[in-house]
Amino acid sequence: MTTTGPAHGTWEPAPAARWEDAFLSGNGHHGALVSGDPNDDRVIVTQHTLVRPNGGEHARPPRLAAELATVQDRLLAGDLRAAESFTDGRPLQWVQPFHPAFRIRLRRPEGRTDGYRRSVDFGSGEVVATTADWTSRLFVSRADDVIVQRVGAGHLDIALDHRLPGAPPGLGIGHGVLRTPEGALLSLRARYPDSDRAYTGVTLVAVTGGSTELVPPGVRVVGADSVLLLTRVRRHTGELDVAAEARELRALLDDGLSYDALLARHLDLHRTAYTRVTLDLAADPAERALPGSELLKRTRSTALLERLFAAGRYHLLSSSGLNPPRLTGLWTGDWNTAWSGAFTNDANLNLQTASAGVAALPEVTAALEALILRQQDDWRENARAVFGARGVVAPAHTDGESGLSYHFSREYPLHLWTAGADWLLKPLVDHDEIRGERDPRTAALLAQVAAFYEDFLTRTDTDGHLVVVPSYSPENRPANGSWGAVNAAMDLSAARHALRTAADYHPGPDADRWRALADQLPPHRINADGALAEWARPGLRDTYDHRHLSHLYGVWPLDEITPYDTPELAAAARRALELRGAENDSAHGHLHHALVAARLRDRERVAAALGQVLDGDFFHASLMSAHYPNRDVYNADAAHTLPAVLIEALVQSTPDRLVLLPAPPAALGRGRLTGIRTRFGAELDLSWTPGGARAVLKPHRTLRIDLWTSSGAQPLDLVAGEDHVLTLGTW
């Protein structure tokens, strides 16, 4: 790290005493939590597919289609609790919970601890811990999908240990240890209770100098110059061929790949992605040099914002590959992960990935797309079973294996939520706009969403508008009704957006039909408080004190409600934001609030929402975050969403609009943001001070856009391949 610019890493002067403070590395498939203890180092290994069977792998969506017309009749007739009977009576079932694999324990005789330093380099993904006589270096390779650790050893005992908090007592554990020409091979197999499923970890130990001695279930290294460990985990049924796994790991060494060579291959992918975007807030060099735990105490420090921005992008990239980030990213040290450590689709996943497009991390968008594509057949089954419709309906929760909608209850009737497919596909549409090319897979999915709405939107009100019934606004309910209602604002916005976007991707007769359907949906309603109503149906009263802001979906992430095109609705949305409570102070609620406020050009509200998170002690020393204040419940929402908030406060774009400095709080008084991608196909570098700003646009397409600043709007003509420099006065 350097103090002459933003710190692209963080450090601590002591090992992690709690797994929550362990430094993180990951490649979107495997993850590692590194404590960095020189005499008893503990590396917790995770892997995205590790979910514990709990019956969810066999669960199906409720078959309710035959009862749909009846519940619609009752809701439209004014029975505000009718949707509570739209269930098959099953109890709440959670999706399969995410869990850690094991920890690699590296113990040595009591050595020196003076000169200790533990650090993580965001640009390389390398976690390093050192003392006067010991060094450990670790990264998770994006090129070779392997956890790589090198330890300056001397004498060292190495073992794989499954005994992590919450591990079920019925796990069937099997250890293997074998001397090899390199040193040794360790394996740990864990079979889940009452299941044919298991996972196996394999660690190849390569010793330079010294000797090895088998001390089951581990190995003792004596007098070595260094030890290299290569680790992978597989989830499987039956038995895993450990010998075949060992051959794959050994092949990396046979190819002459040392630690440094393996790191170089990884850097070609990781560093290239990480360095695309940077934020420099001209912070105090002395604060930039502080360890993370000390910097977190300075909640108004611009150095803290710089580091959290950098850490957020690093953790988001590192947890995205096979899947996008879970509620815990890619990491946990406890089998009892809150909310199953799932992908929570009705808010958290899209908040965490909000910066992927604009902050130039297509790897994250690709991970989200991969998850969706694997589950599209399940989405179709949801539409058929619950609604008797063609097309697709996304679940509100998934463990990454099943996309079936079976997690619901009376208080959380998540099977009624129909907006999920549009919500999850929106980042893919944004990605297409950024690159100027439409992905045929996204086009096909959008057509499936439109087909669902064609079959589902069959009821009309007395004004001839289509009615979304039943309708659900995650995870809230009307003050005078039940959770399943009529015409939730989010459902209306999602249906309109999905139908019109599908029409844009599929010109022709289908497009005409889909646009006509979108035009027949009712407008949003402004309630007696002057606020955008969470339910457009007259008579349904708002419940304001809630963590979710589902009804403001039209403001963010959509562009349906803006201060530029729909000022009356934007004013009503702003009033709705003013009235919204924080309920239980969840991090995602505060930062969702900030994202909406930024779109509404409300810099004071952006600053207030950010302040709630920065002052609330939401961040661990690892710079991974918590769900609640005082570091309660390990959760990636704040860590991954904060970069998106800072960017939205500085730059916003649509396919035909650029907004510069719409809502920067005072903490962003000066700085430089580079490498931003816009939805009209240009890269953007922005620098600003209180006296003015300068933006450099590097367009890849020739077009005219509207430029919005504090002075108003003006047309801007861009030519592909020609840089365009904008100079702004006081903003």
SULQUIJO-V253567 format. One record per pair of residues at least 12 apart in sequence whose C-alpha atoms are under 8 Angstrom apart, sorted by the first residue. I is the first residue (numbers start at 1). J is the second residue. Records with the same first field share a line. If there is no record, write none. Layout:
I=J ; J
This chain:
1=121
2=289
3=285 ; 286 ; 288 ; 289
4=285
5=280 ; 282 ; 285
6=279 ; 280 ; 281 ; 282 ; 283 ; 288 ; 303 ; 306 ; 307
7=288 ; 289 ; 306 ; 307 ; 310
8=121 ; 122 ; 123 ; 307 ; 310 ; 311
9=119 ; 120 ; 121 ; 122 ; 123 ; 307 ; 310 ; 311
10=119 ; 120 ; 121 ; 291 ; 292 ; 307
11=117 ; 118 ; 119 ; 120 ; 290 ; 291 ; 292
12=117 ; 118 ; 119 ; 291 ; 292 ; 293 ; 621
13=116 ; 117 ; 118 ; 291
14=116 ; 117 ; 118
15=35 ; 36 ; 37 ; 38 ; 118
16=34 ; 35 ; 36 ; 37
17=35
18=35
19=33 ; 35 ; 333
20=332 ; 333 ; 620 ; 621 ; 622 ; 624 ; 634
21=35 ; 620 ; 621 ; 622 ; 623 ; 624
22=34 ; 35 ; 36 ; 621 ; 622
23=35 ; 119 ; 120 ; 127 ; 622
24=120 ; 127 ; 315 ; 331 ; 622
25=125 ; 126 ; 127 ; 139 ; 140 ; 315 ; 318
26=125 ; 139 ; 140 ; 141 ; 142 ; 318 ; 319 ; 330
27=140 ; 141 ; 142 ; 145 ; 317 ; 318 ; 319 ; 320 ; 321
28=48 ; 142 ; 317 ; 318 ; 319 ; 320 ; 321 ; 322 ; 323 ; 324 ; 330
29=47 ; 48 ; 49 ; 145 ; 319 ; 320 ; 321 ; 322 ; 323 ; 330
30=45 ; 46 ; 47 ; 48 ; 140 ; 145 ; 146 ; 147 ; 232 ; 233 ; 330
31=45 ; 46 ; 47 ; 140 ; 147 ; 319 ; 330 ; 331
32=44 ; 45 ; 46 ; 140 ; 147 ; 331
33=45 ; 331 ; 332 ; 333
34=127
36=118 ; 128 ; 129 ; 136
37=129
38=108 ; 111 ; 113 ; 129 ; 130 ; 131 ; 134 ; 135
39=106 ; 107 ; 108 ; 109 ; 110 ; 111
40=105 ; 106 ; 107 ; 108
41=104 ; 105 ; 106 ; 107
42=103 ; 104 ; 105 ; 106
43=103 ; 104 ; 105
44=100 ; 101 ; 102 ; 103 ; 104 ; 333
45=100 ; 101 ; 102 ; 103 ; 104
46=99 ; 100 ; 101 ; 102 ; 330 ; 331 ; 332
47=100 ; 101 ; 233 ; 330
48=98 ; 322 ; 323 ; 330
49=98 ; 235 ; 400 ; 401
50=98 ; 99 ; 100 ; 101 ; 199 ; 235
51=96 ; 97 ; 98 ; 99 ; 399
52=96 ; 97 ; 98 ; 99 ; 192
53=96 ; 97 ; 192 ; 195 ; 197
54=95 ; 96
55=96
56=93 ; 94 ; 95 ; 96
57=96 ; 401 ; 402
59=404 ; 406
60=404 ; 405 ; 406
61=381 ; 382 ; 385 ; 386 ; 404 ; 405 ; 406 ; 415
62=87 ; 88 ; 385 ; 386 ; 405 ; 406
63=88 ; 385 ; 386
64=86 ; 87 ; 88 ; 385 ; 386 ; 387 ; 388
65=384 ; 385 ; 386 ; 387 ; 388
66=388
67=86
68=86 ; 386 ; 387
71=83 ; 85 ; 86 ; 470
72=469 ; 470
75=469 ; 470 ; 485 ; 486
76=469 ; 486
80=480 ; 481 ; 482 ; 485
81=481 ; 482 ; 483 ; 484 ; 485
82=484
83=470 ; 482 ; 483 ; 484 ; 485
84=410 ; 482 ; 483 ; 484
91=409
92=407 ; 408 ; 409
93=406 ; 407 ; 408
94=339 ; 340 ; 407
95=340 ; 342 ; 397 ; 398 ; 399 ; 407
96=340 ; 342 ; 399
97=335 ; 336 ; 337 ; 339 ; 340 ; 341 ; 342 ; 399
98=335 ; 337 ; 340 ; 341 ; 342 ; 399
99=332 ; 333 ; 334 ; 335 ; 336 ; 337 ; 341
100=164 ; 331 ; 332 ; 333 ; 334 ; 335
101=162 ; 199 ; 201 ; 233
102=160 ; 161 ; 162 ; 163 ; 164
103=160 ; 161 ; 162 ; 164
104=158 ; 159 ; 160 ; 161
105=157 ; 158 ; 159 ; 160 ; 161
106=156 ; 157 ; 158 ; 159
107=156 ; 157 ; 158
108=153 ; 155 ; 156 ; 157
109=155 ; 156
111=133
112=131 ; 132 ; 133 ; 134
113=131 ; 132
114=131 ; 132
115=130 ; 131 ; 132
116=129 ; 130 ; 131 ; 132
117=129 ; 130 ; 131
118=130
122=274 ; 310 ; 311 ; 314
123=270 ; 271 ; 274 ; 275 ; 314
124=139 ; 267 ; 270 ; 271
125=139 ; 140 ; 270 ; 314 ; 318
126=138 ; 139 ; 140
127=139
134=151 ; 152 ; 153
135=151 ; 152
136=149 ; 150 ; 151 ; 152
137=149 ; 150 ; 151
138=150
139=263
141=262 ; 263 ; 265 ; 266
142=266 ; 269 ; 270
143=265 ; 266 ; 269
144=262 ; 266
145=232
146=230 ; 231 ; 232
147=229 ; 230 ; 231 ; 232
148=228 ; 229 ; 230 ; 231 ; 259
149=228 ; 229 ; 230 ; 259
150=226 ; 227 ; 228 ; 229 ; 259
151=226 ; 227 ; 228
152=224 ; 225 ; 226 ; 227
153=221 ; 223 ; 224 ; 225 ; 226 ; 227
154=210 ; 221 ; 222 ; 223 ; 224 ; 225 ; 226
155=220 ; 221 ; 222 ; 223 ; 224
156=220 ; 221 ; 222
157=218 ; 219 ; 220 ; 221
158=218 ; 219 ; 220 ; 221
159=186 ; 217 ; 218 ; 219
160=186 ; 187 ; 188 ; 217 ; 218
164=333 ; 334 ; 335
165=333 ; 334 ; 335 ; 336
166=334 ; 335 ; 336
167=334 ; 335
168=193
170=192 ; 193
171=190 ; 191 ; 192 ; 193
172=189 ; 190 ; 191 ; 192 ; 193
173=188 ; 189 ; 190 ; 191
174=188 ; 189 ; 190
175=187 ; 188 ; 189 ; 217
176=188 ; 216 ; 217
177=214 ; 216 ; 217 ; 218 ; 219
178=214
179=212 ; 213 ; 214
182=205 ; 206 ; 207
183=204 ; 205 ; 206 ; 207 ; 211 ; 212
184=204 ; 205 ; 206 ; 212 ; 219
185=202 ; 203 ; 204 ; 205 ; 246
186=202 ; 203 ; 204 ; 205 ; 217 ; 218
187=200 ; 201 ; 202 ; 203 ; 242
188=200 ; 201 ; 202
189=201
196=237 ; 238
197=235 ; 236 ; 237 ; 238
198=235 ; 236 ; 237 ; 238
199=233 ; 234 ; 235 ; 236
200=233 ; 234 ; 235 ; 236 ; 240
201=231 ; 232 ; 233 ; 234
202=231 ; 232 ; 233 ; 242 ; 245 ; 246
203=229 ; 230 ; 231 ; 232
204=229 ; 230 ; 231 ; 246 ; 249 ; 250
205=227 ; 228 ; 229 ; 230
206=227 ; 228 ; 229
207=221 ; 224 ; 225 ; 226 ; 227 ; 228
208=224 ; 225 ; 226 ; 227
209=223 ; 224 ; 225 ; 226
210=222 ; 223 ; 224 ; 225
211=223 ; 224
228=259
230=249
273=317 ; 360 ; 361
274=313 ; 314 ; 317 ; 361
276=359 ; 360 ; 674 ; 675
277=359 ; 360 ; 673 ; 674 ; 675 ; 676
278=310 ; 672 ; 673 ; 674 ; 675
279=306 ; 309 ; 310 ; 671 ; 672 ; 673 ; 674
280=306 ; 671 ; 672 ; 673
281=302 ; 303 ; 306 ; 668 ; 670 ; 671 ; 672
282=302 ; 670 ; 671
283=301 ; 302 ; 303 ; 306
284=302 ; 303
287=301 ; 303
288=303 ; 304
292=621 ; 622 ; 623
293=620 ; 621
296=614 ; 617 ; 619
299=611 ; 614 ; 615
300=614 ; 667
301=667
302=667 ; 668
308=623 ; 639 ; 642 ; 643
309=642 ; 643 ; 646
310=643
311=623 ; 639
312=639 ; 640 ; 641 ; 642 ; 643
313=640 ; 643
315=329 ; 624 ; 639 ; 640
316=329 ; 352 ; 353 ; 364 ; 640
317=361 ; 363 ; 364
318=330
320=363 ; 364 ; 367
321=363 ; 364 ; 366 ; 367
322=367 ; 370 ; 371
323=367 ; 368 ; 370 ; 371 ; 400
324=349 ; 353 ; 364 ; 365 ; 367 ; 368 ; 371
325=343 ; 349 ; 352 ; 353
326=341 ; 342 ; 343 ; 344 ; 349 ; 636
327=341 ; 342 ; 343 ; 344 ; 348 ; 349 ; 635 ; 636 ; 637
328=341 ; 634 ; 635 ; 636
329=635 ; 636
332=634
338=633
340=399
341=399
342=397 ; 398 ; 399 ; 400
343=397 ; 398 ; 399 ; 400
344=396 ; 397 ; 398
345=395 ; 396 ; 397 ; 398 ; 420 ; 424
346=396 ; 397 ; 420 ; 474
347=548 ; 550 ; 588
348=588 ; 637
350=423 ; 424
351=588 ; 592 ; 637 ; 640 ; 641
352=636 ; 637 ; 638 ; 639 ; 640 ; 641
353=365 ; 640 ; 641
354=427 ; 641 ; 644
355=641 ; 643 ; 644 ; 647
357=427 ; 430 ; 431 ; 434 ; 677
358=676 ; 677 ; 678 ; 679
359=644 ; 675 ; 676 ; 677
360=675 ; 676 ; 677
362=431
365=427 ; 428 ; 431
369=428
371=400
375=401 ; 402 ; 403
376=392 ; 403
378=402 ; 403 ; 404
379=391 ; 392 ; 393 ; 394 ; 395 ; 403 ; 404
380=392 ; 393
381=404
382=394 ; 395 ; 404 ; 405
383=452
386=415
387=456
389=452 ; 455 ; 456
390=448 ; 451 ; 452 ; 455
391=447 ; 448 ; 449 ; 450 ; 451 ; 452 ; 453
392=421 ; 448 ; 449 ; 451 ; 452
393=418 ; 419 ; 420 ; 421 ; 449 ; 452
394=418 ; 419 ; 420 ; 421
395=414 ; 415 ; 417 ; 420
396=414 ; 415 ; 417 ; 420
410=483
411=483
412=475 ; 483
413=472 ; 483 ; 484
414=472 ; 474
416=470 ; 471 ; 472 ; 484
417=471 ; 472 ; 473 ; 474 ; 491
418=471 ; 472 ; 491
419=490 ; 491 ; 494 ; 495
421=449
422=446 ; 449 ; 494 ; 495 ; 497 ; 498
423=494
425=442 ; 446
426=557
428=442
429=442
430=679
431=679
433=655 ; 679 ; 680 ; 681
434=677 ; 678 ; 679 ; 680 ; 681 ; 682
435=679 ; 681
436=680 ; 681
438=505
443=502 ; 505 ; 506
446=498 ; 499 ; 501 ; 502
447=502 ; 506
449=498 ; 499 ; 502
450=498 ; 499 ; 502 ; 514
453=495 ; 499
454=514 ; 517
464=520
465=520 ; 521 ; 522
466=520 ; 521 ; 522
467=486 ; 487 ; 521 ; 522
468=486 ; 487 ; 488 ; 491 ; 492
469=485 ; 486 ; 487
470=484 ; 485 ; 486 ; 487
471=484 ; 485 ; 486 ; 487 ; 488 ; 491
472=484 ; 485 ; 486 ; 488 ; 491
473=488 ; 489 ; 490 ; 491 ; 534 ; 550 ; 551
474=548 ; 550
475=548
476=543 ; 546 ; 548
477=542 ; 543
478=535 ; 540 ; 541 ; 542 ; 543
479=540 ; 541 ; 542 ; 543
480=540 ; 541
481=540
486=535 ; 536 ; 537
487=535 ; 536 ; 537
488=534 ; 535 ; 536 ; 537 ; 551
489=524 ; 533 ; 534 ; 535 ; 536 ; 550 ; 551 ; 552 ; 553
490=534 ; 550 ; 551 ; 552 ; 553 ; 554
492=521 ; 522 ; 524
493=553 ; 554 ; 560
494=553
495=518
496=518 ; 519 ; 521
497=518 ; 558
499=514 ; 515 ; 517 ; 518
500=514 ; 515 ; 518
502=514
503=515
522=536
523=536
524=536
525=537 ; 538
526=569 ; 572
530=572 ; 575 ; 576
531=571 ; 572 ; 573 ; 574 ; 575 ; 576
532=551 ; 569 ; 572 ; 573 ; 575 ; 576
533=551 ; 576
534=550 ; 551
535=551
544=579 ; 580 ; 581
545=580 ; 581 ; 582 ; 583
546=580 ; 581 ; 582 ; 583 ; 584
547=581 ; 582 ; 583 ; 584 ; 585 ; 586 ; 588 ; 589 ; 590
548=589 ; 592
549=589 ; 592 ; 593
552=573 ; 596
555=570 ; 573 ; 596 ; 599 ; 600
556=595 ; 596 ; 599
559=654
562=599 ; 600
563=600 ; 601
570=600
574=597 ; 600
577=593 ; 597
584=628
585=628 ; 629
586=627 ; 628 ; 629
587=613 ; 618 ; 626 ; 627 ; 628 ; 629 ; 637 ; 638
588=627 ; 637 ; 638 ; 641
590=609 ; 610 ; 612 ; 613
591=609 ; 610 ; 613 ; 638 ; 641 ; 642 ; 645
593=606 ; 609
594=606 ; 607 ; 609 ; 610 ; 645
595=644 ; 645 ; 648 ; 649
598=645 ; 648 ; 649 ; 662 ; 663
599=648 ; 649 ; 652 ; 662 ; 663
601=662 ; 663
602=663
603=649 ; 662 ; 663 ; 664 ; 665
604=663 ; 665
606=649 ; 663 ; 664 ; 665
607=665 ; 666
613=629 ; 638
616=629 ; 630
617=629 ; 630 ; 631
618=630 ; 631 ; 632 ; 638
619=631 ; 639
623=639
624=636 ; 639
625=637 ; 638 ; 639
626=638
646=664
648=662 ; 663
649=661 ; 662 ; 663 ; 664 ; 665
650=662 ; 663 ; 664
652=678
653=678 ; 679 ; 680
654=678 ; 679 ; 680
655=678 ; 679 ; 680 ; 681 ; 705
656=679 ; 680 ; 704 ; 705 ; 706
657=680 ; 705 ; 706 ; 707 ; 708
658=678 ; 705 ; 706 ; 707 ; 708
659=707 ; 708 ; 709
660=707 ; 708 ; 709
661=709 ; 710 ; 731
662=709 ; 710
669=688 ; 689 ; 690
670=687 ; 688 ; 689 ; 690
671=687 ; 688 ; 689
672=685 ; 686 ; 687 ; 688
673=685 ; 686 ; 687
674=686
680=701
681=699 ; 700 ; 701
682=697 ; 698 ; 699 ; 700 ; 701
683=697 ; 698 ; 699
684=696 ; 697 ; 698
685=697
690=730 ; 731
691=729 ; 730 ; 731
692=727 ; 728 ; 729 ; 730 ; 731
693=727 ; 728 ; 729 ; 730 ; 731
694=725 ; 726 ; 727 ; 728
695=725 ; 726 ; 727
696=723 ; 724 ; 725 ; 726
697=723 ; 724 ; 725 ; 726
698=720 ; 721 ; 722 ; 723 ; 724
699=718 ; 719 ; 720 ; 721 ; 722 ; 723
700=719 ; 720 ; 721
701=718 ; 719 ; 720 ; 721
702=717 ; 718 ; 719 ; 720
703=717 ; 718 ; 719
704=716 ; 717 ; 718
705=717 ; 718
709=731
710=731
711=731
